[in-house]
């Protein structure tokens, strides 16, 4: 299902690097924070969303 979502995102003109799937247990609070921090940095490095520029 995630691969289908990545394909849809790509079709819409959004780089697939802007979505991510991670499995984190509710007992892994520190890991959750790390995943969110890393993904936020990754998306910021990509710059503004191409959808904003198209609007």
Backbone as CSV, one residue per row, in Angstrom:
resi,resn,N_x,N_y,N_z,CA_x,CA_y,CA_z,C_x,C_y,C_z
1,UNK,0.818,-1.187,0.000,0.000,0.000,0.000,0.870,1.262,0.000
2,UNK,1.982,1.229,0.735,2.844,2.406,0.771,3.452,2.685,-0.593
3,UNK,3.819,1.641,-1.330,4.368,1.848,-2.674,3.343,2.492,-3.587
4,UNK,2.096,2.127,-3.447,1.026,2.752,-4.228,0.898,4.228,-3.871
5,UNK,0.998,4.539,-2.602,0.941,5.931,-2.152,2.116,6.720,-2.719
6,UNK,3.317,6.137,-2.705,4.488,6.808,-3.284,4.277,7.090,-4.769
7,UNK,3.696,6.155,-5.493,3.429,6.342,-6.907,2.423,7.466,-7.126
8,UNK,1.386,7.511,-6.304,0.383,8.573,-6.409,1.015,9.931,-6.150
9,UNK,1.844,10.015,-5.131,2.533,11.257,-4.800,3.407,11.695,-5.972
10,UNK,4.126,10.751,-6.550,4.983,11.054,-7.700,4.142,11.558,-8.884
11,UNK,3.000,10.921,-9.126,2.101,11.328,-10.205,1.594,12.753,-10.001
12,UNK,1.385,13.133,-8.758,0.917,14.486,-8.441,2.026,15.528,-8.533
13,UNK,3.253,15.081,-8.788,4.358,16.004,-8.927,5.067,16.334,-7.628
14,UNK,4.848,15.523,-6.628,5.485,15.721,-5.327,6.629,14.730,-5.205
15,UNK,7.829,15.189,-4.863,8.939,14.252,-4.704,8.612,13.194,-3.645
16,UNK,8.841,11.930,-3.937,8.511,10.871,-2.977,9.310,10.963,-1.680
17,UNK,10.375,11.764,-1.673,11.152,11.949,-0.444,10.360,12.728,0.605
18,UNK,9.222,13.278,0.219,8.407,14.058,1.151,7.441,13.199,1.958
19,UNK,7.453,11.895,1.715,6.640,10.991,2.536,7.552,9.912,3.105
20,UNK,7.145,9.354,4.210,7.968,8.351,4.888,7.069,7.472,5.741
21,UNK,7.413,6.208,5.824,6.693,5.270,6.677,7.682,4.647,7.640
22,UNK,7.415,4.782,8.916,8.254,4.190,9.966,7.336,3.506,10.965
23,UNK,7.721,2.340,11.409,6.977,1.645,12.454,7.657,1.928,13.785
24,UNK,6.922,2.544,14.699,7.458,2.879,16.009,6.436,2.454,17.055
25,UNK,6.875,1.717,18.040,6.006,1.274,19.118,5.670,2.437,20.049
26,UNK,4.557,2.341,20.719,4.171,3.386,21.668,5.144,3.470,22.846
27,UNK,5.931,2.438,23.047,6.909,2.466,24.132,8.253,3.062,23.694
28,UNK,8.356,3.475,22.446,9.608,4.006,21.904,9.550,5.520,21.724
29,UNK,9.316,6.223,22.793,9.196,7.675,22.718,10.436,8.360,22.186
30,UNK,11.605,7.911,22.619,12.860,8.516,22.159,13.047,8.257,20.670
31,UNK,12.777,7.036,20.236,12.899,6.704,18.809,11.918,7.520,17.988
32,UNK,10.697,7.685,18.466,9.693,8.486,17.759,10.213,9.909,17.556
33,UNK,10.766,10.494,18.610,11.288,11.854,18.517,12.424,11.929,17.494
34,UNK,13.284,10.928,17.468,14.383,10.898,16.502,13.862,10.809,15.072
35,UNK,12.890,9.940,14.839,12.321,9.774,13.505,11.695,11.090,13.036
36,UNK,10.930,11.730,13.899,10.284,12.991,13.533,11.323,14.071,13.270
37,UNK,12.327,14.156,14.109,13.379,15.163,13.930,14.117,14.942,12.605
38,UNK,14.496,13.696,12.318,15.198,13.390,11.070,14.339,13.710,9.846
39,UNK,13.074,13.330,9.893,12.194,13.570,8.750,11.952,15.067,8.559
40,UNK,11.800,15.799,9.638,11.616,17.247,9.541,12.831,17.895,8.885
41,UNK,14.019,17.480,9.275,15.244,18.012,8.664,15.306,17.671,7.177
42,UNK,14.915,16.454,6.845,14.928,16.019,5.448,13.985,16.866,4.603
43,UNK,12.777,17.098,5.092,11.794,17.876,4.333,12.227,19.339,4.237
44,UNK,12.763,19.894,5.293,13.251,21.280,5.241,14.360,21.429,4.208
45,UNK,15.237,20.431,4.116,16.330,20.478,3.149,15.816,20.442,1.710
46,UNK,14.643,19.847,1.508,14.059,19.803,0.168,13.514,21.168,-0.265
47,UNK,13.273,22.032,0.691,12.757,23.363,0.374,11.241,23.377,0.297
48,UNK,10.700,24.476,-0.225,9.237,24.623,-0.295,8.591,23.526,-1.133
49,UNK,7.370,23.216,-0.795,6.599,22.218,-1.527,6.356,22.682,-2.961
50,UNK,6.501,21.773,-3.945,6.203,22.152,-5.317,4.733,22.537,-5.495
51,UNK,3.875,22.078,-4.631,2.457,22.434,-4.739,2.247,23.907,-4.402
52,UNK,3.001,24.446,-3.481,2.894,25.858,-3.137,3.296,26.731,-4.310
53,UNK,4.352,26.329,-5.005,4.830,27.096,-6.153,3.829,27.053,-7.297
54,UNK,3.104,25.952,-7.434,2.130,25.808,-8.510,0.842,26.565,-8.238
55,UNK,0.575,26.872,-6.970,-0.699,27.502,-6.617,-0.766,28.943,-6.943
